[in-house]
């Protein structure tokens, strides 16, 4: 506790103070300890956790190219695996008469399914989307949207 200069060496230093004041002083002491520990943590953690200067570094590090077919495959695998593990868990739990066994098998299936479908595995990124460069996009004109006449206007024009 040498990092906290006002921390008493012994809590017996408060023995001459009446009980109500002692409890209040303990609360104040705990609050000061908490505040100083939080400030020490912030001073230590800020350079570590917030060293990236821009959100794009974070995004580039943790994202990958978009692949709609891979996402569809991952979702299909997730649904199939969860249903298979649910059926196996229910059958095993019914045969053994153990709800705990059923829940453990299903929980293991959920963990296994998460490990298979959540990480960014290469076989889910076989068909990445090809985006146009901004310079290429400027060369191609944007299609003009045509105003669609509502049905009410068409009906009123027929009358």
Rosetta blueprint (number, residue, H / E / L):
1 X L
2 X L
3 X L
4 X L
5 X L
6 X L
7 X L
8 X L
9 X L
10 X L
11 X H
12 X H
13 X H
14 X H
15 X L
16 X L
17 X L
18 X L
19 X H
20 X H
21 X H
22 X H
23 X H
24 X H
25 X H
26 X H
27 X H
28 X H
29 X H
30 X H
31 X H
32 X H
33 X H
34 X H
35 X H
36 X H
37 X H
38 X H
39 X H
40 X H
41 X H
42 X H
43 X H
44 X H
45 X H
46 X H
47 X H
48 X H
49 X H
50 X L
51 X L
52 X L
53 X L
54 X L
55 X H
56 X H
57 X H
58 X H
59 X H
60 X H
61 X H
62 X H
63 X L
64 X L
65 X L
66 X L
67 X L
68 X H
69 X H
70 X H
71 X H
72 X H
73 X H
74 X H
75 X H
76 X H
77 X H
78 X H
79 X H
80 X H
81 X H
82 X H
83 X H
84 X H
85 X H
86 X H
87 X H
88 X H
89 X H
90 X H
91 X H
92 X H
93 X H
94 X H
95 X H
96 X H
97 X L
98 X L
99 X H
100 X H
101 X H
102 X H
103 X H
104 X H
105 X H
106 X H
107 X H
108 X H
109 X H
110 X H
111 X H
112 X H
113 X H
114 X H
115 X H
116 X H
117 X H
118 X L
119 X L
120 X L
121 X L
122 X H
123 X H
124 X H
125 X L
126 X L
127 X L
128 X L
129 X L
130 X L
131 X L
132 X L
133 X L
134 X H
135 X H
136 X H
137 X H
138 X H
139 X H
140 X L
141 X L
142 X L
143 X L
144 X L
145 X L
146 X L
147 X L
148 X L
149 X L
150 X L
151 X H
152 X H
153 X H
154 X H
155 X H
156 X H
157 X H
158 X H
159 X L
